[in-house]
Amino acid sequence: MAKKICICGAGTMGNGIAQVSAQSGFSTVLYDLSEEYLAKAKSKIEKDFQNLVDKKKITETEKENDLARLHFTNNINDCKADIVIEAIIEKIEAKENLFGLLSEINSRETIFATNTSSLSVTEIARTIIQPERVIGMHFFNPAPIMKLVEVVNTDYTKEDTTRTIFELARQFGKTPVLCKDKPGFIVNHVARPYYLEALRLIEKGIANFETIDTLMETSGFKMGPFKLMDLIGNDINYAVSCSVYEAMNKPERLKPSAIQEARVSKNELGKKTRKGYYDYNHIGI
């Protein structure tokens, strides 16, 4: 049974997963090369725990215990754990290199889980000693709130690895769903048309993004496509679109949008940069 969890990457997803891990009772290491990212992650987690105290969802003592389980580090030698969850940049070479380094300092029983939203888990596993211990564990943003976790098996993944990650997701209070390693897995494969068709309407001048969001929300969707892309991050959403497009042999219907590419190039990534399709400096969110 896992006792210690290491999360690599202190960005939005990484610090969210670390918060969930600590709150679920695990000794938790959050690793990032950047001290700035680590400081921001620590501040964000402390603020989130305090909000839970203020809302009387946890006690002050529980908050202090949860924070005590967290260790923030930029030293990769501290990344020794029963399970490592990778949540770094969405580039396959970076993930392969990280797991390669971690496999040298961890035991042969350590499980390596990648939080990739669309890259091939099989390709990542092929480069690792004992690829049967590599698996996808795809959380959704914001990780402390969203219940779904896609557990992604490759042809290498052994049953014990899958069983352990399923149980970990449940211990995290999540709902794990098993899927095979295919482009976009389940959610991102199904969701591509939601984003891309909305962007096509903009390209054709049929409607503006506020109108499209309003119509989709009025018809029953919890969040319109442009608000959702701003929440996810246009950089992440665009990278997933590109990844699925390439993996599916470039079908025209899945071609990434130049509108979103332009947003990314201008660093208009959504809520995390305070501007995306909406201006959050004006909205005040």
N, C-alpha and C positions, 0 to 999 in steps of 0.2 A: 504494500500500500504506500502510495506517495506521501511524503511528509514535507519535502522541500521542492518549491517551484521556482524556476528562474525564467523571467521574461526579458527578452532582448529587444531593445527599442523602446525609448521613453517618449514616443510621440503620442498622439491621441489614442490610438488603439492600445499601445503598450501600457500606458499608465492606467487606462481603464481596466485592462485585464489584471494588472498588478493589484489594483484596488479590490477587484472581485476575489482574487486569490487570498489576499490578506484577510479580508472580511469573512472568508470561508474557513479560516483557521489554519492556513498553511504558512509556514516560514517562507517568505517571498523575497527574492532578489530581483531588483529592476536594474538592468544594465544598459548603458548607452555610452558611446565614445564622448559625447558632448556633455560637459558639466552644466552648460546652460539648459539643455533639455532636461537633465536630471533635476535641476533646481525648479524648473517650471512644473515638472511632473509632481515633485514633492509638494509644492504649493497647491497645485490643483487637487491632489488627493486629500490633503489636509482640509481644504475648503469644502470638498464634497462630504467628508466625514462629519465636519462641523454642521453642515446643512442637515445631515441625517439626525444629528443630536437635536438641533433646533426644531425639527419636525417630530421629535420624540419617537423616531424609528429605531434608534439605538441610544444607549446611555453614554454618559461621559466616560465611564470606565471601559465600556466596550470600544469606544473610539480610541482610547489610549492603548488598549491591548492590540487592536488592529494595526495601529501605527507602529507599535513595537515589533510587529512581525515583519515589517518592511525594511529592507536594506538597499540603499541606493549606491551604485558603484560604476566607475568607468574602467575598472580593472577586470579584464576578461577571465583572469584566474579565479575570480570570485564566483564565476558562473558554473558552479558544480552543484548539481541537483538531481532529483529523481526524474523530473520532467522539465525539459526546456521548451518554452513556447517562443518562437521567433515572430517578431512583429516589426521588422525593419523595412527599409525601402523596398518597393515592389520591383526589384531587379533580380533575376534568377541567379546571376553570377555572385551577387552580394550574399544571397541566402546560402548558396553552396559553399562559399568561402567561410562564412560564419560557422555553419555546421561542421565543416572540416576542422576548423580550429577547436571547436567545442568537443568534438569526438576524441581529440587528443588528450583533453584534461578530465573528461568524464569517464565513468565506468561503462562497460559494455552493456549494462542493463538500463542506462539512461535512455529515455524516450525523447525523440526530437519531433516536436510538432510545429508546423508552419501555419501561420495565420494568413497566408496568401489568399487573396480573393479570386484569383483566376489563373495564376501560373501553374505549370504542371508539377504536381507533387512527385510524380514518378521521376521526372528529370532531376529534381533535387535529390531524391533518394538514391539514384544511381551513383552519385558521387561520394556517398557516405559509406564508411565501413559498417557492415551489418544494416543494409537498407531496410530490413524488415522492421526496424524500430522507428522508421520515419513515417509520419502520418500528417494529414491536414487537420487543423482545428481552427475553423474559420468563424470568428466572432463577428458581430455586427455592431455598428456605431449608433449610440454610445454603449460600450460593452457592459457597464454596470446595470443598464436598464434593459437592453434587448435580450430576450430569452433564447433565441435560436442560436445553435452552434452546428455548423456543418462539419461532420467528421468524415474526412476524405481518405478512403483506402486506395492504395496502389496494389499492383499485382504482387509486390514484395511484402506488404504489410501482414504481419502475423496476427492471429486472433487475440493473443494476449495483449498486444499493443492496442488494438481496437477496443478491447474490453476495458483496459485501464483508462483510456481517454474518454470513453463513454461514461465511466463511473466518475471521472474527474469533472466532466461537464455537469453531471447531476449534482455533485458536491458543491459546485459553483452556483447551483440553483438555476441551471440552464436546461433547455430542452434539446438534447442532441439528436441529430438526424443523420443517418448513414448514407453516404453516396460514393459512387465511383469517381475516379480521377478523370473527369471530362472537362472540356473548355467551359469555364464559368460555373462548374459544379451544377447546383440546382438553381439557387436564387439569382445569381448574376447572369445565368443563361436565360432564364425566364424574364428577367427585368430589362434586358437590353432594349427590346422594342419600346418599352415604356419611356425610356430616356431618348432613344434615337428618333422615334417617330415624332416626339414632341419637338425635338431640335429640327427635324425636317420641316415641320409646320412653320417654324421661325424662318428657315432658309427660303421658303416659298412665299413668305410674307402673308400667310393666311391669318395669323393671329400673333399677339405678343405673349410673352411668357407669363405675365400676370393673369391674363385672360385664360390661358391654358391651365394654369394652376388652380384658378378659381373654379373652372368647369370640372376638372378632375376631382377636386375636393367636394364639390356640390353633388357629384355623381356617386360619392361614397368612398373615394380614396382618402386615407388619413392625411396624406401630404401630396401636393402636386409634384410633378417631375423636377421642376426647377428648384423648388424649395428643398427637395430631397437631395438633388445634386449638390446644392450649397451646403447641406448638412454633412454629407459624405465627404465632400471635398472634390472640386472639379479635377484636381490632379489625379486623385485616386480613381474617380469615375472614368476619366478619359483613358487612364492606363489600363483599366479593366476592359474597356471597349476595344482598345488596340490589341490587347492580348487575345480576347475572344475572336476578333476579326482575323488575326493572323492564324490562330489555331484552327479556325474553321475554313481555311483556304480562301479567305477574302471574298465572301459573298457580298454583293452590292447592298443587300438589305441590312447588313451589319457594319457598313462602312462608318468609321468614327466621323464625328461632325467637326467641320472647320471652325464653327462658332465656339465649340468647347475648347478646341485646340488654341484658339486666340485668347480665350479667358485664362488658360493655363500659362501661356507665354507672357501675359501681363500680370501674372501672380494674383489674379482675381479668383481665388480658390474657394470662396464661400465664407462661411462663418469664421473659420480659423484665421482668415486674413482681413476680416471685417468687410469684404466686398466680393461679390460673385455676380449672380444674376440680380441680386438685391444688394442695396447698400446698407449694411448693418450698423454703420456709424450713425445713420439717420434714424434707423429703426430703434436703435438702442438696445439690441439683444446681445 
